[in-house]
């Protein structure tokens, strides 16, 4: 009976998170997995997190305040990497200008992907940016309020791709090697630059391989109904 319960629990996890598919399932390439459904636990390798002003409710993690951050107890390095996350853009403050949200960052100033929360006269509101060679690059994709997104970031040495809802929005060879700038924060804000956006996130998956464009699209198409997309 105990053995059956354990197997049922595992099958339940696979069904709900990975849909039991032939790809993107827990395996030798999975570095860490945070569903953020009931707690902050890594369900694969027990990497702990330090969190500030974050809560879990209604099966998602909530970024509650301008100073919220989520830091890994152990860096995630490696020249080849895929990161998957589900996002819901909940709120944005109009009282701040040129504040940014740092997603999967090396530290508070070295971002892998950066999603500005607001704008000033030089920047377009909600445009997505990414960080490379100590500079920010804007690309023609926007994230809007009250919408859900599947964001996937792949790294292969200095090549970086970012997918939004299964579509490749960035393919650049100007980024930095993740082995030299490992992921330290899942979410952070730059020093003295508090965030203005509030988000809800779930299904954070780190893998030590580069997923193909087809795999990313397949994953999105086969899971989007779970997120009302």
Helices and strands as residue ranges (DSSP letters): H 2-13, I 14-18, E 30-34, E 49-52, E 54-57, E 60-63, E 69-76, E 80-92, E 100-105, E 111-116, E 127-132, E 135-142, E 147-156, E 159-164, E 167-172, E 183-188, E 197-207, H 213-223, G 224-227
